Amino acid sequence: MSEFSAPEITSDDKLWSALGYPIPLIAIIVLFMEEKKARPFIKFHAVQSLVFNVALWILIFVVSAVTLGFGAICAPLLWLVTLWPAWESYQGKYLELPVITKFIKNQGWA
C-alpha cells in the first residue's frame, strides 16, 4: 500500500503564496487558476491572505472612522503587517494566524 503524502512545496508555491498577502488580487487570481488551486500550500495561503486582508482593511476603516479620517494616514503602515505572513509563507511554513486560521478551517475553506 502506498501512503498519501502531501505534495512537495516548490519555490513556485512559495512565491505565489507570499505574493498573495501584500497583493490580495494575486490571491484572488490564484483561486481561479485550477493548477494553482489544486496545490494545498497555495490554496491555504491564498484563502488565509484574503481573510487577513479583509480583516486588516476593516481595522483600517474603523480606525479611520474613530479618528475622523486621521487614521487613514496609518493605512500604509498597517499594510506593512502583511509582509510578516508573506515572509513566513515564502519560507515554506503553514503560518497559523490566531483567529483567522481557525476561522478558515472551521468554514472548510482550507
N, CA, C and O of each residue as an XYZ file, in Angstrom:
440
protein
N       0.825     -1.182      0.000
C       0.000      0.000      0.000
C       0.868      1.242      0.000
O       1.924      1.289      0.631
N       0.411      2.217     -0.701
C       1.133      3.477     -0.693
C       0.412      4.461      0.221
O      -0.816      4.548      0.222
N       1.191      5.188      0.987
C       0.619      6.162      1.891
C       0.439      7.474      1.145
O       1.215      7.823      0.256
N      -0.612      8.192      1.537
C      -0.837      9.514      0.959
C       0.175     10.474      1.552
O       0.321     10.556      2.772
N       0.860     11.184      0.712
C       1.793     12.189      1.204
C       1.458     13.528      0.561
O       1.035     13.601     -0.592
N       1.656     14.563      1.326
C       1.384     15.902      0.822
C       2.389     16.224     -0.281
O       3.553     15.832     -0.198
N       1.943     16.929     -1.303
C       2.887     17.282     -2.360
C       3.995     18.187     -1.822
O       3.799     18.982     -0.902
N       5.137     18.033     -2.421
C       6.277     18.842     -2.014
C       5.992     20.309     -2.291
O       5.370     20.655     -3.296
N       6.452     21.166     -1.389
C       6.272     22.612     -1.562
C       7.396     23.111     -2.456
O       8.570     23.032     -2.094
N       7.035     23.619     -3.613
C       8.022     24.094     -4.573
C       8.292     25.578     -4.373
O       7.577     26.253     -3.632
N       9.317     26.076     -5.032
C       9.610     27.509     -4.952
C       8.499     28.324     -5.609
O       8.236     29.460     -5.214
N       7.849     27.736     -6.615
C       6.701     28.392     -7.248
C       5.553     28.536     -6.252
O       4.908     29.583     -6.195
N       5.296     27.491     -5.470
C       4.258     27.543     -4.434
C       4.559     28.652     -3.437
O       3.675     29.426     -3.069
N       5.801     28.722     -3.007
C       6.198     29.730     -2.025
C       6.017     31.141     -2.567
O       5.553     32.032     -1.856
N       6.387     31.340     -3.829
C       6.293     32.669     -4.429
C       4.840     33.115     -4.550
O       4.501     34.225     -4.141
N       3.968     32.258     -5.111
C       2.553     32.607     -5.258
C       1.929     32.874     -3.899
O       1.137     33.805     -3.753
N       2.276     32.068     -2.905
C       1.710     32.235     -1.570
C       2.160     33.547     -0.931
O       1.362     34.251     -0.312
N       3.426     33.864     -1.085
C       3.950     35.090     -0.484
C       3.377     36.336     -1.145
O       3.084     37.317     -0.462
N       3.216     36.310     -2.448
C       2.698     37.494     -3.146
C       1.232     37.766     -2.835
O       0.769     38.897     -2.986
N       0.501     36.753     -2.406
C      -0.919     36.932     -2.115
C      -1.206     37.789     -0.903
O      -2.286     38.373     -0.813
N      -0.279     37.885      0.031
C      -0.517     38.687      1.240
C      -0.450     40.184      0.972
O      -1.418     40.882      1.272
N       0.632     40.712      0.430
C       0.646     42.159      0.198
C      -0.180     42.582     -1.016
O      -0.580     43.742     -1.113
N      -0.440     41.658     -1.942
C      -1.218     41.977     -3.147
C      -2.394     40.993     -3.218
O      -2.287     39.958     -3.875
N      -3.516     41.303     -2.549
C      -4.625     40.345     -2.477
C      -5.216     39.974     -3.840
O      -5.833     38.917     -3.971
N      -5.042     40.810     -4.836
C      -5.528     40.478     -6.175
C      -4.871     39.198     -6.683
O      -5.507     38.415     -7.388
N      -3.627     38.984     -6.340
C      -2.928     37.762     -6.741
C      -3.572     36.543     -6.089
O      -3.707     35.497     -6.723
N      -3.970     36.675     -4.827
C      -4.635     35.558     -4.138
C      -5.962     35.226     -4.819
O      -6.324     34.055     -4.934
N      -6.676     36.235     -5.263
C      -7.947     36.002     -5.972
C      -7.678     35.294     -7.293
O      -8.375     34.340     -7.640
N      -6.678     35.751     -8.025
C      -6.331     35.136     -9.308
C      -5.927     33.680     -9.110
O      -6.313     32.815     -9.896
N      -5.152     33.406     -8.066
C      -4.703     32.043     -7.776
C      -5.901     31.118     -7.572
O      -5.885     29.974     -8.026
N      -6.928     31.602     -6.897
C      -8.095     30.764     -6.629
C      -8.919     30.482     -7.883
O      -9.765     29.589     -7.874
N      -8.686     31.223     -8.949
C      -9.350     30.949    -10.230
C      -8.502     30.070    -11.153
O      -9.002     29.563    -12.156
N      -7.239     29.891    -10.822
C      -6.347     29.064    -11.637
C      -6.392     27.629    -11.108
O      -5.961     27.368     -9.985
N      -6.908     26.711    -11.904
C      -7.100     25.331    -11.455
C      -5.802     24.658    -11.019
O      -5.784     23.968    -10.000
N      -4.717     24.846    -11.769
C      -3.474     24.158    -11.413
C      -2.859     24.725    -10.129
O      -2.149     24.012     -9.419
N      -3.123     25.996     -9.827
C      -2.610     26.581     -8.582
C      -3.519     26.237     -7.409
O      -3.043     25.941     -6.313
N      -4.826     26.277     -7.641
C      -5.787     25.994     -6.592
C      -5.678     24.546     -6.116
O      -6.043     24.244     -4.979
N      -5.188     23.657     -6.959
C      -5.052     22.243     -6.607
C      -3.880     22.010     -5.647
O      -3.796     20.956     -5.016
N      -2.996     22.972     -5.538
C      -1.851     22.850     -4.635
C      -2.280     23.279     -3.220
O      -2.646     24.438     -3.026
N      -2.242     22.376     -2.233
C      -2.744     22.700     -0.890
C      -2.048     23.894     -0.231
O      -2.698     24.695      0.441
N      -0.736     24.015     -0.419
C       0.008     25.114      0.200
C      -0.452     26.453     -0.361
O      -0.673     27.401      0.392
N      -0.596     26.534     -1.673
C      -1.023     27.780     -2.308
C      -2.456     28.114     -1.907
O      -2.758     29.259     -1.571
N      -3.337     27.118     -1.941
C      -4.743     27.375     -1.615
C      -4.886     27.842     -0.165
O      -5.624     28.789      0.107
N      -4.192     27.195      0.761
C      -4.258     27.591      2.167
C      -3.869     29.053      2.337
O      -4.585     29.821      2.979
N      -2.729     29.437      1.756
C      -2.250     30.809      1.929
C      -3.089     31.816      1.140
O      -3.236     32.957      1.578
N      -3.637     31.428      0.000
C      -4.479     32.347     -0.761
C      -5.742     32.690      0.030
O      -6.117     33.857      0.143
N      -6.386     31.670      0.568
C      -7.603     31.910      1.351
C      -7.270     32.686      2.615
O      -7.973     33.632      2.969
N      -6.205     32.291      3.294
C      -5.833     32.981      4.526
C      -5.462     34.435      4.256
O      -5.795     35.313      5.052
N      -4.785     34.700      3.155
C      -4.403     36.077      2.854
C      -5.619     36.941      2.535
O      -5.648     38.122      2.883
N      -6.616     36.364      1.879
C      -7.822     37.145      1.594
C      -8.560     37.505      2.880
O      -8.975     38.651      3.056
N      -8.724     36.545      3.770
C      -9.405     36.813      5.039
C      -8.575     37.798      5.871
O      -9.127     38.700      6.501
N      -7.265     37.625      5.870
C      -6.373     38.521      6.605
C      -6.490     39.951      6.081
O      -6.574     40.896      6.865
N      -6.496     40.110      4.756
C      -6.602     41.449      4.169
C      -7.969     42.078      4.426
O      -8.055     43.283      4.663
N      -9.034     41.285      4.383
C     -10.361     41.830      4.699
C     -10.378     42.332      6.142
O     -10.865     43.430      6.414
N      -9.850     41.534      7.060
C      -9.797     41.945      8.468
C      -8.938     43.197      8.645
O      -9.285     44.090      9.418
N      -7.830     43.256      7.933
C      -6.945     44.415      8.024
C      -7.636     45.676      7.519
O      -7.538     46.728      8.150
N      -8.333     45.583      6.388
C      -8.992     46.761      5.839
C     -10.197     47.183      6.673
O     -10.530     48.367      6.721
N     -10.850     46.237      7.325
C     -11.916     46.610      8.270
C     -11.306     47.372      9.438
O     -11.859     48.377      9.886
N     -10.167     46.896      9.931
C      -9.473     47.590     11.014
C      -9.074     49.003     10.589
O      -9.250     49.950     11.355
N      -8.545     49.150      9.389
C      -8.155     50.475      8.889
C      -9.375     51.385      8.798
O      -9.307     52.556      9.170
N     -10.499     50.844      8.299
C     -11.713     51.641      8.186
C     -12.212     52.083      9.560
O     -12.587     53.242      9.738
N     -12.218     51.173     10.527
C     -12.693     51.504     11.877
C     -11.787     52.556     12.514
O     -12.276     53.518     13.107
N     -10.483     52.382     12.395
C      -9.547     53.362     12.959
C      -9.744     54.716     12.290
O      -9.695     55.747     12.961
N      -9.964     54.729     10.990
C     -10.188     55.985     10.279
C     -11.498     56.640     10.708
O     -11.558     57.861     10.859
N     -12.544     55.846     10.905
C     -13.828     56.390     11.316
C     -13.764     56.953     12.729
O     -14.334     58.007     13.010
N     -13.075     56.253     13.611
C     -12.982     56.699     15.004
C     -12.153     57.976     15.116
O     -12.456     58.843     15.936
N     -11.128     58.092     14.312
C     -10.248     59.266     14.385
C     -10.626     60.335     13.359
O      -9.839     61.239     13.073
N     -11.828     60.224     12.813
C     -12.354     61.198     11.848
C     -11.446     61.361     10.629
O     -11.243     62.476     10.148
N     -10.915     60.281     10.144
C     -10.130     60.293      8.917
C      -8.634     60.370      9.112
O      -7.875     60.054      8.195
N      -8.195     60.781     10.283
C      -6.753     60.890     10.503
C      -6.090     59.523     10.580
O      -4.891     59.403     10.330
N      -6.850     58.501     10.922
C      -6.301     57.159     10.982
C      -5.941     56.610      9.611
O      -5.166     55.661      9.503
N      -6.503     57.206      8.563
C      -6.188     56.761      7.204
C      -4.716     56.995      6.880
O      -4.158     56.349      5.993
N      -4.101     57.906      7.593
C      -2.673     58.153      7.404
C      -1.883     56.903      7.796
O      -0.803     56.650      7.262
N      -2.432     56.125      8.735
C      -1.752     54.910      9.207
C      -1.952     53.719      8.271
O      -1.316     52.683      8.465
N      -2.809     53.839      7.272
C      -3.102     52.710      6.381
C      -1.842     52.114      5.753
O      -1.693     50.892      5.761
N      -0.940     52.915      5.217
C       0.283     52.302      4.655
C       1.132     51.593      5.707
O       1.774     50.584      5.414
N       1.136     52.118      6.919
C       1.900     51.455      7.981
C       1.245     50.140      8.381
O       1.939     49.149      8.611
N      -0.086     50.119      8.465
C      -0.784     48.886      8.794
C      -0.631     47.856      7.671
O      -0.608     46.652      7.928
N      -0.528     48.332      6.430
C      -0.343     47.424      5.295
C       0.982     46.663      5.424
O       1.098     45.532      4.952
N       1.966     47.276      6.055
C       3.263     46.615      6.229
C       3.148     45.334      7.049
O       4.033     44.481      6.986
N       2.072     45.190      7.816
C       1.844     43.978      8.599
C       1.719     42.767      7.674
O       2.013     41.648      8.094
N       1.295     42.964      6.437
C       1.136     41.845      5.503
C       2.474     41.235      5.102
O       2.511     40.125      4.570
N       3.550     41.932      5.345
C       4.860     41.406      4.956
C       5.320     40.265      5.866
O       6.094     39.407      5.441
N       4.846     40.251      7.117
C       5.216     39.164      8.035
C       4.672     37.819      7.559
O       5.464     36.887      7.419
N       3.345     37.654      7.295
C       2.897     36.346      6.801
C       3.444     36.035      5.402
O       3.615     34.869      5.049
N       3.717     37.071      4.611
C       4.310     36.832      3.292
C       5.694     36.203      3.449
O       6.029     35.251      2.743
N       6.485     36.726      4.361
C       7.827     36.179      4.599
C       7.743     34.742      5.106
O       8.487     33.874      4.650
N       6.837     34.496      6.046
C       6.697     33.155      6.609
C       6.270     32.144      5.536
O       6.774     31.021      5.506
N       5.348     32.540      4.661
C       4.909     31.617      3.608
C       6.028     31.404      2.586
O       6.146     30.322      2.010
N       6.844     32.430      2.361
C       7.961     32.269      1.432
C       9.020     31.327      2.003
O       9.812     30.752      1.257
N       9.029     31.172      3.319
C       9.939     30.223      3.955
C       9.386     28.801      3.904
O      10.056     27.860      4.328
N       8.169     28.642      3.389
C       7.573     27.317      3.257
C       6.796     26.862      4.473
O       6.579     25.664      4.653
N       6.374     27.791      5.309
C       5.663     27.454      6.534
C       4.158     27.650      6.363
O       3.707     28.557      5.665
N       3.407     26.790      7.009
C       1.962     26.976      7.131
C       1.761     27.856      8.366
O       1.687     27.347      9.485
N       1.673     29.141      8.171
C       1.560     30.090      9.267
C       0.156     30.035      9.873
O      -0.842     30.106      9.155
N       0.092     29.911     11.185
C      -1.189     29.879     11.887
C      -1.443     31.260     12.488
O      -0.850     31.620     13.505
N      -2.321     32.025     11.858
C      -2.732     33.305     12.415
C      -3.861     33.013     13.402
O      -4.825     32.341     13.035
N      -3.771     33.494     14.636
C      -4.640     33.033     15.722
C      -6.131     32.896     15.399
O      -6.659     31.790     15.512
N      -6.804     33.913     15.020
C      -8.245     33.839     14.793
C      -8.543     33.437     13.348
O      -9.481     32.683     13.089
N      -7.756     33.932     12.428
C      -8.032     33.755     11.004
C      -7.885     32.298     10.565
O      -8.741     31.789      9.842
N      -6.834     31.629     10.981
C      -6.624     30.237     10.576
C      -7.735     29.346     11.105
O      -8.243     28.483     10.390
N      -8.106     29.557     12.347
C      -9.198     28.764     12.928
C     -10.508     29.017     12.176
O     -11.276     28.088     11.927
N     -10.755     30.273     11.819
C     -11.972     30.628     11.086
C     -12.035     29.936      9.729
O     -13.062     29.353      9.383
N     -10.943     29.991      8.952
C     -10.997     29.398      7.612
C     -11.060     27.876      7.671
O     -11.629     27.244      6.781
N     -10.480     27.283      8.712
C     -10.581     25.827      8.852
C     -11.995     25.424      9.267
O     -12.513     24.414      8.792
N     -12.619     26.201     10.146
C     -13.997     25.897     10.563
C     -14.974     26.067      9.401
O     -15.989     25.373      9.344
N     -14.682     26.975      8.482
C     -15.536     27.187      7.323
C     -15.303     26.137      6.245
O     -16.104     26.007      5.320
N     -14.214     25.391      6.359
C     -13.879     24.373      5.365
C     -13.205     24.942      4.130
O     -13.166     24.300      3.080
N     -12.680     26.140      4.261
C     -12.025     26.798      3.124
C     -10.590     26.334      2.952
O     -10.024     26.454      1.865
N      -9.996     25.806      4.012
C      -8.606     25.354      3.926
C      -8.446     24.027      4.639
O      -7.345     23.477      4.680
